[in-house]
Structure formats: C-alpha cells, structure tokens
Amino acid sequence: MNYNDKLWKVKQFVEENFDDPTELVVALGLSVEDFILLLPDVLVANYEKFFTNEDEEDTSDLIGEPWENEEENGY
C-alpha cells in the first residue's frame, strides 16, 4: 500500500471515529510543540486572535522627527 492509500484510509478512520479534537490529539500523540512545527501557517493566520493592534509596538517615533518640526528642533 502506498502513501496516498494509507493517508486516505487513516483520514476515513479519523472522520468516522473521532468527533472530539482532544481525543484525536491524544490518539496521535501530538504536543503543543508539534502543532507549532506542523501548522505555522495556521498560527500566523490566527495572529489577531492572540494579539491586538494595541499589543504591537509603535515604531513611528523611532524613524525620526517629521520635517515640519525642523524649526522647533533648531535645524
């Protein structure tokens, strides 16, 4: 049996026998580290669920003073 045949059979088995994600995770022996390694695109796609715009550092003042303030800055 080749890879694709095995994958199809396991997918069918999972669909028919697991309705609780926690049970499936336990059955597969997955850890949090496994999810991080296996699903980086999913983690990035859900970024906004974990962080808000308020959590992001405001770097606008790190670039330099706006040119309108040249007189105030003594340039």
N, C-alpha and C positions, 0 to 999 in steps of 0.2 A: 504494500500500500504506500502510495507516495504522500508527500507533504500536504498537498491540497485535499486529498481524500481524507486524511487524518483530521485536518482542520475542519472540514465540513462536518464530519461525524462528531467531533467534540463540540462544535457550535450548536448542532442539533441537540446533543445531550444537555448542554447548558440551558438552552431555550426551554426544553421540556422538563427539566428537573430543578431549576433554580429560579425563584422569584424574589429572593432576598439577597441583595448585593453583599451584605455582610457574610452570609453563608458561602457565597461564591468566592469571596476574597479568602476566607479561611480554607476552603477546599483547594484553592490554587496555591495556598501558602504565600500569598503576597504580603509585603510590608509597605509602610509609607515610603521608604526609600525606593522600593520597586516602582511605585506609582510615579515618583519624581523622575526616575530614569526612563520609564516606558512611555510616559504621557506628557512630555514637556510642552507640546503644542496646546493641549487641553488646559494645562496650568496657565499658560500665557493668555489664552482666550478668556479665561475667567478672572483675570487680574482685577477687574473692577469689583468683583465680589469680595475681595480681601482688602483692597486699598481704595481710598477715595482720592480725589484731587487734592484735598487738604493734606494728605499724607506725603505728597510729593514735595520735594524741596524746591523753593522758589529761587531760581538762579538768575533772575532778571537783573538783580543789583550787582552781580558778580562780573558782568560784562564791561561795565564802565559807566561813567556818567553820561546822560544824554547830552547832545550837542547844544541844546537850548540853555544849559546851565553853565556855559563857558565863562560868562561874565561873573557869575556867582563864585566860581571856582578860581577866579583870578587868572585865567588863560588869555 
